[in-house]
């Protein structure tokens, strides 16, 4: 069982917090793109406030612990493990509430190679608690703009967690889920669920476009985000997203599994 102090030490030891793998230059470039309302960085959020680059630096310093000085333009970002643990506690509380209600939950990730196991462990525990883990629109096509142009993807669920696969790769026999920031998969999933009369999720858990897209549509959403993804944190600041956990989303997949155990313990659930 993880204590808060033990988890803070673990986060820094494995690189989930502390000195992050994200270069400062990358984060600042994405803040500038967000300030310019570039949809590739908004990932489903429609900001109500005027978020300039300095505003975003201040927000990310407050929510993640990155340097607050906009003149700091090089090196690596820093994530404060205290903020990560505090956000995990809020995250766990939302999981506890939906578990007590036996509510419906939708999971989805744009980082299947890293974060699938984290979400799948939560999905297993919530299902065992009596929650319905939703898998709407499985097999539906989603056209997503990538750096290679418009590509058709197929919505799928792995251990109850929504992912997308490139249709061309499926035809070629390579069905590995791919990385995506797009909010289109969750919009398709929720749209199909609504058209067919539900059920609709009481809580959406995920990252990237899954959490931002669902929150913008009015669903309660919680998730994980790195320092170069300001959209979920803006969504949280504006009340669109309920909880965002700051952490490095690019480390080894097994490093996230203790976070699953911590959340389930805090939510009074067993894995």
N, C-alpha and C positions, 0 to 999 in steps of 0.2 A: 504494500500500500504506500502510495507516494504522499509525503508531506509537501506543503507548499515550498519549504526551504529546500528539500531534496529535489523537487522538480525544477526549481530555479537553477540549481547547480547542474542538473542534467541538461537543461536547455542550452546552457553556455558550453558545456563539455562537448556536445555533439553538433553545435553550430546552428541550432534552431533559434537561438537568441545570442546576445552579445554581438561580436563582430559578424555581420551578415555577409553572405556571398554576393550580394547585389552591389555593384559599383555605384558610387554616388552619382557619377555622370549619367548612368542609365535612369536612376530615379528622377533626377532633375529634368531630363529630357521628357520623361513621361508626365511629369507635373506640367511642363510647358504645353504638351499636347492636350492634357486635360483642360487646362485653362483656355485653350483654343477650341474646346468642345469637339475634339476629334473623337468620332464614335468608336475607333479602335481602342481607345483608352477609357471612354465613358462606360463601356461594356454593360449597357442597359440602364445606367443611372441618368436621369434627367435633372440636373442640379437646379435648384431654385435660387440659390445664392450666387453671388458673383465671386467665383473662386479664381483668383489670380495665382501666379506662381508663388509669391510670398505667402499668401494665405494658405496654400497647400503645404508649403514647408513648415509653417507654424502648426497646422493641423497634424501633420505626420510626426512632428517632434512631440506633440502632446500625446498622440495615440500610440506611437511606436517607439519613440525615444531617439529618432534620427537627429543629427545636428540641427539646431534651430537657426543657425547662422546661414543665410542664403549665400554668403561669400565662400562657404565651404563647398567646393565644387569638384573635389577629387577624393580618392581613397575609397573606403567601403562604408556602407551605411552601418548603423548600430541599432540593435533592437534591445530595449530594456526588458530583461526577464521578469521584472516586477510587473510590468504592464502586460506581458504575455500571460502570466499566472492570474492576474486580476481579471483579464478578459476571459480566460478559460473558466473562471468561476461563474461569470455572468452567462457564458455559453452553457455551462452545466446546469444552471438554474432553469434556463429555457427548456433544456432536454428533460429535466425533472418534471416540470409542469406538464409538458405534453405527454409524458409517460404516465403520470397520475391520472390524466384525463382519458388515457387510452386513445389518443388522437391519431390522425393520419399524418404520415411524414413522407416527404419527398426528398431524396438525396440525389446530388449530382456533382460531378467534378470535371474541371478542365485540366486537371493534373492527374490523370489515371495512373501514370507511372510512379508517382510519388505518394499520393494521398488516398488512393482507393482503399487501402487496408484500414486507414483511420476511420473513414466513413462506414465501411462494411462492418467493422466491429460495433459501431453504434447502431447500425441497422439491425444486426443480429440481436442485440440486447433489447432494443425497443420492440422488435417483433415478438420476442419471448415474453415481454411485459404485456402484450396484448394490443400494441399499436399496429396499425396497418401501414406497411411500407409500400408505397405506391410505385407503380411502374407504367404510367400512362404513355400512350403513343409509341410503344415499343415497335421498332422496325420502320417507323416513319422517316421519310427523307427530309433533310434540312440542308438548304443551300447556304453555305458559309463562305464569305470572302476571306481568302488567305493571302499570304504574300505571293503565292503562285497563281492568284486569280480566283474566280468563283469555283468552288468545289462542292459536289454533292456528298453529303454525309448521311449516315444512317444512325438513328437514335437507338441505343441499346442499354440494357441494364446488366451489370455484373455484380452479383451478390447484393442486389437491391440498390445499387448506385448507378445513376444515369451517366452515360458516357457517349461519345460519338466515334464512329469509325468512318474512314473515307470509303465511299462506295467503290471507287476504282481499285483500291487496295483489296477490298473484299473479293472483287471479281478476279484479282490476281492471286487470291489465296492467302493474302496477308491481312488478317482481320484485327490487328492490334488497335486498341483504342488510342486516339490521338489527342494531343494537347490542343486546347482551344480556350479563347477568352470570350467567345460569342454568347450573347444572351438568347440567341434564337432557339437553341435546344429546349430551354425551360419554357419559352413562350409557346413552342409547339406542344410540349408535354401538357402544359396547363390549358392551352386552347382545346386540345383534343379531349382532355378530361371534362372540361366544361360543356363541350358540344355533346358529349355522350352521357351527360347527367351526373358526373362525378364518379367517385368522391374526389373532393378537392383537399389539398393538404392543410392541416392546421399549422404546420411548421415545415419550412424548406431549409435544408442543411447542405451547404456546399461551398463553392468558391467561384471566383471569376464571374462569368455571366450568369451562372446558376443563382447565386445569392443576390446579385444586383438586379437581374431581370425579374426575379420573383418578388423582391422587395418593392421594385418600382410598380409592379402590378397590384400591390396592396396585400401581399401575403407576408406573414411573419417569416423573416429569413435571418439566419445566423451562419457565420462561416469563418474561414481562415483567409489571410491575405498577407502578402509580402510588402516590403517598403516601396517597391516600384509600382504598386497598384493602388492609387489613391481613391479610386471609385468606391470600393466598399466602405472606406472610412468616411468619405463625404456622405454616403448614404446613411451611415450611422449617425453622423453629426446632424443630418437633416431629418432624422427620425424615420427613414425609409427602411433601414436595416437595423435589426435589434441588437446584434452583437457581432463584433469582428475581432478575431484573435490575431495579433501581429506576430508573425514568425517567418522564418526563411522557408519558402515552399519548394526549395530545390535540393534538399539533402536526401540521404538514403531513405527509402520507404519504411524500413523497419524502425527508423528513429522516431517515427510518429506514433508507434503503437503504445508506448507508455502514456502518451497524451490521451489515448482512448481510455485506458484504464483509469487515469486520473479523473476524466470527465464522468465516467460511469460511477466511480466511487463518490464523487461530489453530488451526483444526481441520485445517489442511493439505489443504483442498479447493479446487477451482476453481469459479468461478461460470459 
